[in-house]
Amino acid sequence: MTTRPLLPAPALLLLVACGGGEGGTASVRGAFREGQLPEGSDTVHVREQGSSARVPVVGGAFALEEIAPGEATLRFGRGGDAVARMELSGVPEAGAVELRAIRIDRESGLAFPGSVALEGAETVVVNGLRYAARPLPPRVDADGVVLAAAPDGDAFLVRPADRSLPDLRVVVGPLTETTTSDGDPVPARELERGDSVRVTGQTEGGYLLASRIVGPRALALRQAGAGEVAEDDRSARAGATAPPRRRTERADREESRGRDESKGRDEAKGRDESKGRDESKGRDESKGRDDGHGRGKGRGGEKSRGKGKG
């Protein structure tokens, strides 16, 4: 497939031919978006990893010839400093890869193309993402596998089973219908990396605006399991807090009640014993008085009687 070069004029002067490299090698050409390269970008160069040959980046564009087919890593530098890198897989033998509108992800240090043009292949993988030579059709209805998912479930990256299609950037909207293969409705956020899906929708600006997503049956079980886990978590949290407080309060009340009852019994016992001692003492004292009175009376009588006789 022959495509119209979209590179700036200075880059065209670097090209030996519009086709692939010599023999079984390939050519890789590219152009950066404006503002992606640092100041003084004329000093930026690119080389294939493992090779000491450097090619200057002129006017934001570059061309590498005789790249080995298969896998290749391009490294962009400025003097002795690294600027970015790009990892390619599926470079066609005796073909050509054109990387358009390259941007640099500052966090990862990777350079990603906005789109690609290919000769000798339908797709190429750049930094783990699959790009296709042909543009996306207006409507897509394809099976695939989830490569990545946004935490809130409003966007997914899906790799289609159709190898001629690029990885799909799927956007989930308010009207997107998400179900299992059995037709059970589930939230899109239940989808995870590795799930098999079927996505349907319109394409716009390189994105797939999904009207329907069909996921595996496991989504329903996953959703139910998430609900059970949440309920278990609530029960566990309740069991970890409230019962100990109730048991402690009850134990405190029972212990306090036990102390009160014991104290009451001891006090009652003490009163009973004291009362018993007092009553016993009263009886003894009363008996003593009675005995003394009797003895005194007796002695008096005997004495009186004796005196009478004399």
FENBEL-V863264 format. One record per residue. N is the residue number from 1. RES is the residue in one small letter. SS is DSSP state (2 for helix, 1 for strand, 0 for the rest). PHI is phi in radians with two decimals (NA if undefined). OMEGA is omega as a letter, one per 30 degrees, with the letter a starting at -180 (NA if undefined). Layout:
BEGIN
n: <N;N>
res: <RES;RES>
ss: <SS;SS>
phi: <PHI;PHI>
omega: <OMEGA;OMEGA>
END
This chain:
BEGIN
n: <1;2;3;4;5;6;7;8;9;10;11;12;13;14;15;16;17;18;19;20;21;22;23;24;25;26;27;28;29;30;31;32;33;34;35;36;37;38;39;40;41;42;43;44;45;46;47;48;49;50;51;52;53;54;55;56;57;58;59;60;61;62;63;64;65;66;67;68;69;70;71;72;73;74;75;76;77;78;79;80;81;82;83;84;85;86;87;88;89;90;91;92;93;94;95;96;97;98;99;100;101;102;103;104;105;106;107;108;109;110;111;112;113;114;115;116;117;118;119;120;121;122;123;124;125;126;127;128;129;130;131;132;133;134;135;136;137;138;139;140;141;142;143;144;145;146;147;148;149;150;151;152;153;154;155;156;157;158;159;160;161;162;163;164;165;166;167;168;169;170;171;172;173;174;175;176;177;178;179;180;181;182;183;184;185;186;187;188;189;190;191;192;193;194;195;196;197;198;199;200;201;202;203;204;205;206;207;208;209;210;211;212;213;214;215;216;217;218;219;220;221;222;223;224;225;226;227;228;229;230;231;232;233;234;235;236;237;238;239;240;241;242;243;244;245;246;247;248;249;250;251;252;253;254;255;256;257;258;259;260;261;262;263;264;265;266;267;268;269;270;271;272;273;274;275;276;277;278;279;280;281;282;283;284;285;286;287;288;289;290;291;292;293;294;295;296;297;298;299;300;301;302;303;304;305;306;307;308;309;310>
res: <m;t;t;r;p;l;l;p;a;p;a;l;l;l;l;v;a;c;g;g;g;e;g;g;t;a;s;v;r;g;a;f;r;e;g;q;l;p;e;g;s;d;t;v;h;v;r;e;q;g;s;s;a;r;v;p;v;v;g;g;a;f;a;l;e;e;i;a;p;g;e;a;t;l;r;f;g;r;g;g;d;a;v;a;r;m;e;l;s;g;v;p;e;a;g;a;v;e;l;r;a;i;r;i;d;r;e;s;g;l;a;f;p;g;s;v;a;l;e;g;a;e;t;v;v;v;n;g;l;r;y;a;a;r;p;l;p;p;r;v;d;a;d;g;v;v;l;a;a;a;p;d;g;d;a;f;l;v;r;p;a;d;r;s;l;p;d;l;r;v;v;v;g;p;l;t;e;t;t;t;s;d;g;d;p;v;p;a;r;e;l;e;r;g;d;s;v;r;v;t;g;q;t;e;g;g;y;l;l;a;s;r;i;v;g;p;r;a;l;a;l;r;q;a;g;a;g;e;v;a;e;d;d;r;s;a;r;a;g;a;t;a;p;p;r;r;r;t;e;r;a;d;r;e;e;s;r;g;r;d;e;s;k;g;r;d;e;a;k;g;r;d;e;s;k;g;r;d;e;s;k;g;r;d;e;s;k;g;r;d;d;g;h;g;r;g;k;g;r;g;g;e;k;s;r;g;k;g;k;g>
ss: <0;0;0;0;0;0;0;0;2;2;2;2;0;0;0;0;0;0;0;0;0;0;0;0;0;1;1;1;1;1;1;1;0;0;0;0;0;0;0;0;2;2;2;1;1;1;1;1;0;0;0;0;0;0;1;1;0;1;0;0;1;1;1;1;1;1;1;0;0;1;1;1;1;1;1;1;1;1;0;0;1;1;1;1;1;1;1;1;1;1;1;0;0;0;0;1;1;1;1;1;1;1;1;1;1;0;0;0;0;1;1;1;0;0;1;1;1;1;1;0;0;0;1;1;1;1;0;0;1;1;1;1;0;0;0;0;0;0;1;1;1;1;1;1;1;1;1;1;1;0;0;0;0;0;1;1;1;1;1;1;0;0;0;0;0;0;0;1;1;1;1;1;1;1;1;1;1;1;1;1;0;0;0;0;1;0;0;2;2;2;0;0;0;0;0;1;1;1;1;1;1;1;1;1;0;0;1;1;1;1;1;1;1;1;1;0;0;2;2;2;2;2;2;2;2;2;2;2;2;2;2;2;2;2;2;2;2;2;2;2;2;2;2;2;2;2;2;2;2;2;2;2;2;2;2;2;2;2;2;2;2;2;2;2;2;2;2;2;2;2;2;2;2;2;2;2;2;2;2;2;2;2;2;2;2;2;2;2;2;2;2;2;2;2;2;2;2;2;2;2;2;2;2;2;2;2;2;2;2;0>
phi: <NA;-1.84;-2.09;-1.36;-1.03;-1.96;-1.48;-1.08;-0.96;-1.02;-1.23;-1.13;-1.19;-1.49;-1.51;-1.45;-2.70;-1.43;-1.53;-1.38;-1.34;-1.33;1.04;-1.66;-1.48;-2.14;-1.99;-2.21;-2.10;-2.82;-2.54;-1.53;-1.14;-1.15;1.49;-1.48;-1.64;-1.20;-0.99;1.20;-1.15;-1.15;-1.61;-1.35;-2.29;-2.36;-2.59;-1.41;-1.02;1.69;-1.99;-1.60;-1.28;-1.91;-2.02;-1.22;-1.67;-1.87;1.06;1.44;-2.16;-2.61;-2.58;-1.97;-1.89;1.02;-1.55;-1.12;-1.19;1.76;-1.90;-2.65;-2.11;-1.73;-2.12;-1.80;-2.51;-2.41;1.13;-1.69;-1.71;-1.40;-1.82;-2.96;-2.45;-2.48;-1.85;-1.92;-2.44;1.51;-1.11;-1.28;-1.23;0.97;-2.06;-2.53;-2.18;-2.03;-1.83;-1.89;0.87;-1.25;-2.14;-1.91;-1.50;-1.13;-1.19;-1.62;1.34;-1.71;-1.84;-2.02;-1.43;-1.30;-2.78;-2.34;-2.17;-2.24;-2.24;1.64;-2.77;-1.55;-2.44;-2.53;-1.81;-2.12;0.92;1.51;-1.86;-1.59;-1.99;-2.01;-1.25;-1.55;-1.24;-1.14;-1.20;-1.02;-2.31;-2.17;-2.44;-2.47;-1.48;-2.98;-2.25;-1.27;-1.60;-2.73;-2.44;-1.21;-0.99;-1.60;1.32;-1.71;-2.72;-2.45;-1.97;-2.12;-1.69;-1.20;-1.19;-1.25;-1.19;-1.47;-1.65;-1.36;-1.07;-1.67;-1.59;-1.60;-1.91;-1.77;-1.95;-1.06;-1.69;-1.22;-1.66;-2.08;-2.42;-1.45;-1.16;-1.57;1.62;-1.32;-1.23;-2.47;-1.21;-1.10;-1.17;-1.32;-1.21;-2.31;-0.99;1.67;-1.25;-1.44;-2.42;-2.18;-2.00;-2.34;2.95;-1.63;-1.82;-2.73;1.04;1.50;-1.93;-1.81;-1.52;-1.26;-1.70;-2.64;-2.28;-1.96;-1.91;-1.28;-1.03;-1.06;-1.07;-1.14;-1.15;-1.12;-1.16;-1.11;-1.11;-1.12;-1.16;-1.14;-1.09;-1.08;-1.14;-1.10;-1.10;-1.11;-1.13;-1.13;-1.13;-1.15;-1.19;-1.47;-2.10;-1.13;-0.94;-1.04;-1.14;-1.11;-1.12;-1.18;-1.10;-1.11;-1.09;-1.11;-1.09;-1.12;-1.14;-1.11;-1.11;-1.10;-1.12;-1.10;-1.11;-1.11;-1.09;-1.09;-1.12;-1.12;-1.13;-1.12;-1.11;-1.10;-1.10;-1.09;-1.12;-1.11;-1.09;-1.12;-1.14;-1.11;-1.12;-1.13;-1.11;-1.10;-1.11;-1.11;-1.13;-1.12;-1.14;-1.12;-1.11;-1.09;-1.11;-1.16;-1.12;-1.15;-1.16;-1.14;-1.14;-1.16;-1.11;-1.14;-1.17;-1.08;-1.12;-1.11;-1.13;-1.16;-1.08;-1.15;-1.17;-1.24>
omega: <l;a;l;a;l;a;l;a;l;a;a;l;a;a;l;l;l;a;a;a;a;l;a;a;a;l;l;l;a;l;a;l;l;l;a;a;a;l;a;a;l;l;l;l;l;l;l;a;a;l;l;a;a;l;a;l;a;l;l;a;a;l;l;l;l;l;l;l;a;a;l;l;l;l;l;a;l;a;l;a;l;l;a;l;l;a;a;l;a;l;a;l;a;a;a;l;l;a;a;l;a;l;a;l;a;a;a;a;l;l;a;l;l;l;l;l;a;l;l;l;l;a;l;a;l;a;l;l;a;l;a;l;a;l;l;l;a;a;a;l;a;l;l;a;l;l;a;a;l;a;a;l;a;l;a;l;a;l;a;l;l;a;l;l;l;l;a;l;a;l;l;a;a;a;l;l;l;a;l;l;l;l;l;l;l;l;l;a;l;l;a;l;l;l;l;a;l;a;a;l;l;l;l;l;a;l;l;l;a;l;l;l;l;a;a;l;a;l;l;l;l;l;l;l;l;l;l;l;l;l;l;l;l;l;a;l;l;a;a;a;a;a;l;l;l;l;a;l;l;l;l;l;a;l;l;l;l;l;l;a;l;l;l;l;a;l;l;l;l;l;l;a;l;l;l;l;l;a;l;l;l;l;a;a;l;l;l;l;l;a;a;l;a;a;l;a;a;a;l;a;a;a;a;a;a;l;a;a;a;NA>
END
